């Protein structure tokens, strides 16, 4: 499994956090099982290969981090979404941005450009072109500001 595939699965799980009624650890244990991947493999090619130890650890770290830092990440999204209330942003778009922002803030081993570019590519699969531009603009502004402060 590639890092891009693992990142997209992390986005799926970050999206699921928006309405999950169980602890993040339970969600991850259930959704990252070989059985779940086998059950979803015919529906979505993304799930044809279960994550190995390295990619599983990456997915867990990102999704747990997004869960723990959700309020901070949502505040950052709203701060850069000039003229938009967070509640108006589609849940998939916010999950994509949360994952990318978490990587920028808490995973220095991942280049900022890789986090943003991957987020935009994932957005192209799930969102309208206008929303993709919106995501790219927010993440670009966020990274420029973080780089200036860092």
C-alpha positions in Angstrom: 0.0 0.0 0.0 1.4 3.4 -1.0 1.4 6.4 1.3 -1.1 8.1 -0.9 -3.5 5.2 -0.5 -3.0 5.2 3.2 -3.6 9.0 3.3 -6.9 8.6 1.4 -8.0 5.9 3.8 -7.1 8.2 6.7 -9.3 10.8 5.0 -12.2 8.3 4.9 -11.7 7.6 8.6 -11.4 11.3 9.5 -14.7 11.8 7.6 -16.3 8.9 9.6 -15.2 10.6 12.8 -17.7 13.4 12.0 -20.5 11.1 12.9 -19.0 8.1 14.6 -20.5 7.3 18.0 -17.6 5.2 19.3 -14.1 6.0 20.5 -11.5 6.5 17.7 -9.5 3.4 18.8 -12.6 1.2 18.3 -13.3 2.8 14.9 -9.7 2.2 13.8 -9.6 -1.4 15.1 -12.8 -2.2 13.3 -12.1 -0.3 10.0 -8.4 -1.4 9.7 -9.1 -5.1 10.1 -8.3 -7.5 7.2 -11.9 -8.6 7.3 -13.2 -5.0 6.7 -10.8 -4.6 3.8 -11.8 -7.9 2.3 -15.4 -6.9 2.6 -14.8 -3.5 0.9 -12.4 -4.7 -1.8 -15.0 -5.3 -4.4 -16.7 -1.9 -3.8 -13.6 0.3 -3.7 -10.2 -0.6 -5.2 -8.7 1.5 -2.4 -9.4 -1.4 0.0 -7.9 -4.2 -2.1 -4.8 -4.3 0.1 -4.9 -4.0 3.8 -2.3 -1.7 5.3 0.9 -3.3 6.5 2.5 -2.3 9.8 4.1 0.9 8.6 1.0 2.3 6.7 -1.3 1.0 9.5 0.7 3.0 12.0 0.6 6.1 9.8 -3.2 5.9 9.4 -3.7 5.4 13.2 -1.4 8.3 14.0 -3.2 10.7 11.6 -6.7 9.7 12.5 -6.1 9.7 16.2 -4.3 13.1 15.8 -7.2 14.5 13.8 -9.6 13.3 16.5 -7.5 14.8 19.4 -6.9 18.1 17.6 -10.3 18.5 15.8 -11.2 21.7 17.5 -7.8 23.3 16.7 -7.9 22.1 13.1 -11.5 23.2 12.6 -10.6 26.6 14.0 -7.6 26.9 11.5 -9.9 25.9 8.6 -12.5 28.5 9.6 -9.7 31.2 10.0 -8.5 30.6 6.5 -12.0 30.1 4.9 -12.6 33.8 4.7 -16.3 34.5 4.5 -17.3 30.9 5.3 -18.6 29.4 8.5 -17.1 26.0 9.2 -20.6 24.5 9.3 -21.0 25.4 5.6 -18.0 23.4 4.5 -18.7 19.9 3.2 -17.7 17.1 5.6 -15.5 15.4 3.0 -13.7 18.7 2.3 -13.1 19.4 6.0 -11.8 15.8 6.5 -9.3 16.3 3.7 -8.1 19.6 5.1 -7.9 18.2 8.7 -5.6 15.4 7.5 -3.4 17.7 5.6 -3.2 20.3 8.4 -2.5 17.6 10.9 0.4 16.4 8.8 1.8 20.0 8.4 1.5 20.8 12.1 2.4 17.5 13.7 4.4 15.3 11.2 7.5 17.3 10.3 8.8 14.2 8.4 6.2 14.8 5.7 7.0 17.7 3.5 4.3 20.4 3.5 4.1 20.3 -0.3 3.4 16.5 -0.2 0.6 17.0 2.3 -1.1 19.7 0.3 -0.6 18.1 -3.1 -1.9 14.8 -1.9 -4.9 16.6 -0.3 -5.7 18.3 -3.6 -5.5 15.0 -5.5 -7.8 13.3 -3.0 -10.2 16.2 -3.3 -10.3 15.9 -7.0 -11.8 12.4 -6.6 -14.6 13.5 -4.2 -15.4 17.1 -4.7 -16.4 19.6 -7.3 -13.7 21.7 -9.1 -14.8 24.8 -7.1 -14.4 22.9 -3.8 -11.0 21.6 -4.9 -9.9 25.2 -5.5 -11.3 26.2 -2.1 -9.3 23.4 -0.4 -6.1 24.3 -2.3 -6.5 28.0 -1.4 -7.1 27.3 2.3 -4.2 24.8 2.6 -1.9 27.1 0.6 -2.6 30.1 2.9 -2.3 27.9 6.0 1.1 26.5 4.9 2.4 29.9 4.0 1.4 31.2 7.5 2.7 28.2 9.3 6.1 28.5 7.4 6.2 32.2 8.3 5.5 31.5 12.0 7.8 28.4 12.2 
